[in-house]
């Protein structure tokens, strides 16, 4: 298996799962992100362990949301932190230098800060209104355009990305997307992201 960071660099699509269950074998997806905001930590750990077993010896990264300790215990490849979660430097102390840390950002200033603090990648959005994060106002394509040339680490557009709007995402210079509800169209999105 390739190194975590080389897999991250070549990843074009991140599939966000609320619970394991999507058929992830042969999907070509570079990252599976377990985002379980409801379950207790022991149940999240069970889910993460199950996914880690399924992904072992694959070229798909497993990222656990919010909990560096669960990422470490489960054998995941890293953690994804929101703006209100544990600070990146504290997560790095728990995970060490080898594991991946991603950060959710909603504007250029947050993205620049995450990059400066040592994030390995950024999730930027929501680009469009989404039912999974109704509390956040869509940031639109303008912020994606602002990132080009300023953000040197991988960044994934997130927020109701689908086959009808992926061309607009690509037109900003962004070559990566994270999807949740569009999981069924993941292969089509991946093809679009790889062609451009």
N, C-alpha and C positions, 0 to 999 in steps of 0.2 A: 504494500500500500504506500502511496506517496505521502509526503509530509502534509500535515494539517494546513499549513499556510499555502503550499502549492495547490492543494485541492480548493482552498478558499479562493485563491486568485483566479482559477479557471472556472469556478462556479458561476453560472448565469441565472439559476433559478433556485429559490428557497421556498420550500413547501412548509407552511405553518400548520401544525396539527394541534387541535384542542385535546385530542385523545388519540392514541394509536388506533389504527384500523384501516387507513387508506393503504391500498396495495402499492407498496413502494419498491418492490423488486423491479428491475428492468425499466424504471421510469426515467432514468437519465437525469434525475434531479440531483444537484450538487450538495444541497443542504436540507436536512429535515430539522425543523425547529419545533420542539415540544412546548406549546404555550397553553398550559392548563392553569387557568386563573380560579378554578372552583375547588378542585380536590385538595385534601389535606396532604402535607408533605410526604408521609409514608406512601400514599397512593401515587403521587407524582413520581416518587423514586421507583416504584414498581413499574410504572409506564416507561420511565426512562431506561430502566434495566432491560425491559422487553425490547424496546427499540434498539438499544445498543447491541443486544444479541443478534437481532435481525440484520443490523448494518455491519456487523463485524466482518472484516476482510473485504469490504466494499470500498468504493471510492466516493461514498456519500458521507458527509459530515453530520454528526448529531449535535445539536445545540439545545440546551435546556434554558427555558426562560426564568429569569429572576433569582435563581438559587444556585450560587457557585458551589455550595456544599453538595447539592444533589448532582450537579454536573460531575463533580469529582468522584463521588461515591458510585455513580452509575457507569462510569467509564465513557461518558460523553466526550466530545471533542472540545466543548466550550460552553459558554453561557451568553445569554443575551440580556442586557440590562435596559430598563426604562429610565427615564429622566428622574423618577422618584425612587428608584431602587438604590441598592448599595453603591457607593462611589466606586468608580473603576479601579482606583489604586488599591482599595481594600479587597476587591474581587481578585486582583492580580496577586495579592499576597496569599490568598487561599489557593488559587489555581496554578501559580507559578508561571514561568515564561513560555512554556510549550503549549498551553491550552489557549484557545481562541476566545476573545471577548468582543462581542458586538454591542452596539449602543443604539437605541431608538432616538432619532433626532427629528425636529419639526421645523428647523430653519438653518440657515447657513452658520449662524453664530454657534449653535449647539454642535453642528457637525465639525466645525473648526476646533472647538474645545475638545470634543471626543478624540479627534485625530491627534491633537497635541498631547493629550493624556495617555496615548498609547493604545487606543482601540484598534482592533484588527479589521473591523468592518463597521459600516453604519447602515441602519435601516432608516430611510428618509420618507416621511409622509405624515398623514395620509395624503396621497396625491389627489384622490377623488373621495367623495363621501362614502363611508362604509358602515355597514351594520355591525361589524365587529368592534368598531371604535367610534360610536356615535357622539361621544363627548368631545372629539377633536374636529375642529373645522378643517376642511380640505385646504392644503397649501398650494395645490395646482402645479403646473409645469414650470412656473417661473423659478421656484426654489431649486428644482432639478438643474435648470440651466445655470444657476449661480454656482452650483457645486463643480461644474466642469472646469478643470484646470486648477482648482483650489484644493480639492480633496483628492489626495493621492492614494488613499486606501480604497478597497472595494466598497461601493455603496449600492444598496438595493432599494429601488422604488417600491413603495408599499401603499396599499389603500385602493381596493376595488380595481386592481389591474386585471385586464381580461383581453381576449383576442380582438375586441373592438377598439381598444385604446392603446395597445402595446406599440403600435407604430408611432404614436405621439410621444410616448416615453422614450423610444429610441431616438426620435428626432432631437431630443435635448442633449444627446451624447451619453445618456445612461444606458448601460448594457446589461443591467441586472435587475431582476424583479423578485419580490416575495409575494406569494399568493396564499390565500386561505380558502375562500369560497370558490375560486376558479380552479380548484384542484383537478377537477375532471378535464379541464382544458390544458393541463400542465404541459403535455407533450407538444401541443400546438404553440404555446408560448415559448417553450424552450427552443423549438425550431426557429421561430422568429428572432429570438435573441442571439442565436448562434450564426444566423445568416448575415446579419448586419455587421 
